[in-house]
Amino acid sequence: MRLESDLIAAAPELFVAVAAMALLMLGVFRGEASARGVAWLTVMVLIAAAALVLGGPEDGAIAFNGLFVVDRFAEFAKVLILLGTALAVVMSMGYAQRANMERFEFPVLLLLAGLGMMMMVSANDLIALYLGVELQSLALYVVAAFRRDSLRSSEAGLKYFVLGALSSGLLLYGASMVYGFSGTTNFVRLGEILGGGEPSLGLVVGLVFIVAGLAFKVSAVPFHMWTPDVYEGAPTPVTAFLAVAPKVAAMALIIRVLFDPFGALIGQWQQVVIAISIASMVLGSFAAINQSNIKRLMAYSSIAHMGFVLVGVAAGNESGVQGVLLYLAVYLFMNVGAFTCILLMRREGRMVEGIADLAGLSRTQPVMAAAMAIFMFSLAGIPPLAGFFGKLYVFLAAIEAARSTSPPSTELYALVVIGLLASVVGAFYYLRIVKLMYFDEPVGAFDRPLGGSMTAILAGTALVTLLFFIVLAPVLDGAAEAAAVLFAA
């Protein structure tokens, strides 16, 4: 009976794992000609997995002797992860054909990375956490270096692998310290131990190492050094994937770890999160100003945005987690749309990545320019676009948390002020792109053919970003329901 309930709880993950193996075998027997078919089947698998996630246990479940948890928080994150992975697979199809990297292994690797991310957000034990992180990471190392004929892609994969191994070491060392000083790796048991008295110094040090290892996955400062080079060198669809789904999974995992087993240590980890948040917002905003490559600019943009997301984590309250989940949903659509535009930056069949290449785009391709302007305004946080609501709710949560302490927390107030100033700085380089597209002389037209799938993604993400205020209430309600799970006890 227990095995049956465990299998039901993990049905989406088991389905994705079996489907990945089946698709791999299909590709092996059918050869490279099956690449496009495997890609579309992967998208169908991801959609079916999302349906299984939404149809999961109503009241949540804990499976496999406490290693795996299914609840509203995990379901919210998994739907975003599966959506981001499916969009990345669709975006990669045309690029793979043009770049001569159309191989059936590529969508299967993205599917396995998605499986690792699903395991991450449902982890209820440090061992399960590590297995999910490594399954995701190993697949991402390969896809980052997937263009074997490209020196930049190989370099990106190698840098990601070496620095990723370092972050895994930090994570494992922290987990071993936590186990050594507590005698358990289970989140529920850790929460009981830490809630019962003053934690030992070893536990706090172990937590710091775990946070450091997870901060690498969201490219937060000072663990961001891999991001610009990997974003620039990896194939553009891979960069788009790295910018969305892994960030959602890693941020959800950070929230799960900090609020579930280590919620009693908020006084210790809040200081670390505030410092990382400030450093990420400031460095990401200022370092992007002088970039000439748009993929590097998006890399520093992602660093800054993860800093903004961490403002909600630093708040340490239910509103903060709700704001983070809303921000992650918004961030997914903004980034997928922006990278769709970047994928369409081609002249005579060749990809161009210079920011200057966007000059005069409004005169040669007004629809693409309008979509890109929507994404840039939203990333800058200008109302009433989607990005504004993401920043608004994490800042409001931090202010609420600052007011709730006695005396009011000056650190959280300072965090919000620095976040607002960093948003102003960030608006400069986003608006510079809009200025280039609408006020500079054209430097040459991009290739016209978009393809039906790319047009659909561009139109869909632009509409969601532009009209997000229409669906704000149901998304907020879903985020609130997901956040409430972590504070139910």
N, C-alpha and C positions, 0 to 999 in steps of 0.2 A: 504493500500500500504506500509506504514511504517512497519507494522507488518511482512509483507511478506519479505521485505528486511532484517529485523532483523533476521528472521528465516534462511534466506539464509546465512547471515554472520556467524551465530552460528551453521550452519549445522553439522560440525564435532563434536562439543560438545554435541549437542542434540542427534545425532546418538549414541555416546558413552554412554550417560546417559540412553537412552531407551534400548540399547543393554545390559547394565549392569543389569538393572531391569529384562529384559527378561531372561538373563542367571541365575540370582538369582532364579527366579521362576522355571526355568528348573531344577536347582539343588535341589530345595525344593521338587518338585514332583517326580523326578527320584531317589533321594537319593544319598548316597556317591558313588555308582557305576558310577555316571555320572561325577566324578571329572576330569578324563582324557579328556573326550569329551568336557566339559566346558572349560578346559584349551586351547584346540586347537581352539575352537570357539572364545575364547578371543583373540587369536593370529590373527585370521581372521578378527575380529572386528577392531583390532588395525591397520591392514594393510589397511582395507577399510577406516578407519578414516584418515590415512595418504594420501590416494588417494583423499579424500574429501578436505583435507587441501591444497594439491597441486593444486586442481581445484577450489580454492576459487576465490573471486572477484579480477580481474586483477589490479585494482587501489586501492585496500583496501576499508575498510568501517568502519564506526562508528555506533554501534547499541545500542539499549535499552537506549535511551536518554543519550548517551555519556558514559555509563558504560563499554562498551565492544568495543574493537578495533581489526580490522583484517588488517594486513599489512605484508610486506615481512619479517620484523623482527620477528613477531609472527609466521609466517609460517615456517621459518628456525628453530626456537626453537622447535616448535611443532613436526616437522618431527623427530628431534633428540630424543625428549621425547617419542614419540610413538615407535620409533625403539628400544630405550633402554628398554621400558616396555615390548615389544614383546619378545626381547631376554631374559629378566629376567623370563618371564612366561615359555618359552621353557626350560631354564636352570633348572627351579624348578621341572619339571615333574619327572625325575628320582630320584632326591633327596627326593621329597615328598613321593614317593612310598617306598623308602628304610627307611626313617625316621618315617614311620607310621603317616604322617601328610597330606595324600592325601585327601583333602576335597575341595568340589566345591567352598567354600567361598574364598579360597586363591586367585585364578586368578581373581575373581570378585573384591576383595579388591584392587589388583594391578591395575585393570582397573579403579576403582573409584579414586585411587591415581593419575593415569594418567590424568583422567578428571580434577581433581583439578589443576594439573600442567598446563594443557592447558588453564584453566581459568586464572591462574596466569599470564601467558605471554601475554594474551589479555586484562588484566585489564587496564581500563582507568580511574579508580576512586579508592580512598582508600578503600571504602566499598567493591567493587568488588575484589580488591586485597586481602582483609582479608578473604572473602568467599572462594576464590581459595586456599589460604594458609591453611585454616582450613580443607577443604575437603581433601586436600592432606595429612595433618598431622594426622588426625583422622584415616585414613586408614593405614598409616605407623605405628602408635602406635600399632595397632592390629597385623599387620603381623610381627613386630619385636618380639612380644611375642607369636607367633603362635604355637610354640612347647610347649604345656601346660605341658608336662611331663619333661621338661628341666628347671632346676632352673636358669641356665644362660640366657636362652631365656626370661623367665619371668622377671628376673632382668633387662635385656636390655630394654624390653618394658616399664617397670616402670620408669627407668631412663630417657628414651627418652620422656615419657609422662610428667614427672614432669618438666624437663628442657624445653621441648617444650611449656608447659603452661606458663613458665616464659617468654620465647621469645615472645609468643603471647601477653602477658601483656605489654611488652615493645613496641611491634608494635602498639597495640591499644592506649597506652598512647601517643605515638608519633603522631598517626593519630588524636587523640582528640585535641592535642595541635595545630597541623596544622589547623584543622578546627576552633578551637577557635580564632586563630589569623588571619585567612584569610576569614572565612565565607563560605568556600567551600571545598569539597573533590574531585572535578573533576580535572583531570590532566591538561586539556586544560585551564580551568579557573585559576588554580594555576600558570601555566606558564605565563599567562597574568599579574597576580597580581605581581609575583616576578620579571618579566621583566620590570615593570614600575617604580621601585625605590628601595631604600634601604630596605631590609627585616627587620622585627622586630626580636628581640632576641628570642621571643617565637617560631617563625617559625623555626629558626636555631636549637633550642633545640629539637623541635619536629622532625626535620629531623634526628638529631643524634639518637634519640630513634628508629626511623623507620629503619635506617641503622643497628643499633644494633640488632633489631629483625630479619632482613633479613640475617645479618651475621651469626646468629645461624644456619640458614637453609643450609648455605654452609660450616658450621663448620670452620669458620675463627676465628683465635685467637683474643680476649680472650673468644670467645663463642664456643670453641671447646671441652669443657670438656666431653660432652656426647659421642663423636665419638669413641674413642678406645674401651670403654666398650660395646657400642651398636654394633659395628662392630664385636667384638669377640663373644658376646653372642647371637646375632640374628642368625637364620638359614642362612647358607652360600648364598643361592640364594637371600634372603632378603638383605643381606649385599651387594651383587653385585648390586642389584637394588638401594639401598641407595647411592651407590658410583657413580652412573651415572645419572639417570633421574632426581631425585630431585635437584641435583647440577646444572644441565643444566637449569631447571625451575627457581630455586632461583637466579642464576646468571643473567639470562635473565631479571628477575623481577627487580633486583638491577639496571641493566642498564636502563631499562624502567623508573624507578622511578627517578634516578639521572639525566638522560639526558633529560627527557621529562618535567615533571613539575618543577624540581629543577635544570634545566640546568643553570639558571642564578646565582645559588649559588655555582658554581664550586669552587670558592675561599675558601668557607667554607668546603664543603664535600671532596674536594681533599686531604686536610690535614689528615682527618680521614681515608680515603681509603689508603693513603700511609702508615700510621702507622699500620693499620690492615694487609696490604700486607706484610710489613717487618716482623712483629711479626709472621705471619703465615708461611712465607718461612723459617725463622730461627728456630722456634720451631719445625715445622714439619720435617725439615731436620735433626736436631740434635737428637730429641727424638726418631726417628726411628732406630737409630744406635744400641741401646742395646736391641731391641725387639727380642724375641725368637718365638713369635707366628706370623705367616704370616698374619693373618687377622688384628692384631694390627699394624703390619708394614704397611699394606695397608691403615689403618686408618690415621696414621701419614703422609703417602705419600699423601693422599687426602688433608690433611690440607696444606701441602707444595704446592701442585699443585693449590689449590684455591688461595694461596698467589701469585703464578705466574700469574694466570688469572687476579687477581686484579691489577697487573701492567698495563695491558691494560686499565682497568677501570680508574685507576689513571691518565693515559695519557690524558683523557678528550677530545679526538679528534675522528674523524671518523675512522682513521687507527687503533686506540686502540680498538674500538668496533668490527671492522673487525677481528683483531687479536684474540679477546676474542671468537668470534663465531667460528673461525677456531680451536682454542685451545679446545673448548668444543666438537667439532666434533671428533677431534683426541683423546681426553681424553676418550670419550665414547668407542671407539674401543679398546684402550689399556687396559682399566679397565675390560671390558667384557671379553676380552681374558685372562687376568691374573686371573680373578675369575673363569673362566672355568677350567683353570689348577688347581686352588685350590680345586674346586669341584671334580676333578679327583684324588685328593690325598686320596686314600682309601687303606687300608690293611685289608684283610679278612673281607670285608664288613663294616669296621669301618672307619669313617673319621679321618684323622690325620691333625694337623694344625701347627706342629712345623717346623720352617725353616730348622732345622737339618735333618728333614725327607726327604728333597730334595737331600741329599748327594748321589752322584753317579748316578743320574737319567739318565744321558746321556748313561750309559751302559745298563740300564734295559729298559728304554723307550726313545730312542733317538728322536723320533718325538715330544713327549711332551716336552722334554728338549729343543729342538730347538725352539719350539713355545714360551716357557716360557722365553728363552734367548732373543728372539725378543721383547717381551713385556717389559722385564727389561731394555734392551738397549734403547728402545723407551721412557720409563718413565724417564730414566736418561737424555734424550735429546741428544742422540748421532746421528749424521747425518749418512746416509740420511734417517733415520727412521722418522715416523710420528711425534713423540714427539719433534723432533728438530725444525720442522717448526712451531709448536705451540708456543714454547718459542721464536723463532727468531722473529716472527711478533709482539708479545706483547712488546718485548724489543725494536724493531725498532720503534714502535709507541711511546714509552716513550721517546726515544732519539729525535724523530721528535718533540714531544711536548716540550721537554726541550730547543731545539734550537729555537723554534718559539717565545719564550718569550724574553723580553728585560729587564734586563740582562738574560742570559740563566739560567734555573731553576737548581740550584745545588741539590735540593731535588730529582728531577726526575733522574738526573744523578746518585745520590747516590742509589736510588731505583734499577736502572739497575745493578750497581756494586754489591750490596748486593744480587740481584737475581742471578747473575752469580756465585758468591761465594757459595750461597746456593745450586745451581745446582751441583757444584763440590762435596759438602758434601753429597748431596743426591745420587750422582753416587756411593759413597762408598757402601751403603747398597744394592743397586740394583746389582752392580757388584759382591758383596759377594755371592749373590744367584747363579749367573752364575758360580762363582768359585766353590761353593759347588757342583753344578750339574756336572761339567766337570772335576774337579781335585781331589775330595774327594772320599774315598772308599764308595761303596754302603752300606746302612744300611738295605736294604730289598726292594723288588720290590713292586710297587703298583699293585692293581688289574687291569687286562688287559681290560675287556669289557668297551668300551667307549659309545656305543650307537650312532646311526646315527645322531641324532640331535646335540649331543654334539660335535661329530667329525666335523660336518658341521660348527658349530659356531667357534670352535677352528681354523679350516683351514681358514675360511672366515676372521675372525678378524686378524689372523697372516698375511695373504696376504695383507689386507688393510694397516696394520701397516708397513709392509715391503716395499710395492710398492706404498705408498701414494703419492710420487712425481709424479706419472703418472696422478692421478686425482686432483693434487694440484690446477691447474688453474681453473677448473670449481667450485671447492669448494670455492676457494678464490673469484671468481666472484659472487657466491651466497651470500657469507658473506658480500662482498662489497655492493651488492644491498640491503641486509637487513640492514646494518649499515647506508646506505644513507637515509633511511626513517626517522631516528631519527634526522637528521641534515638538512632535506629538508626545514624547515622553516627558 
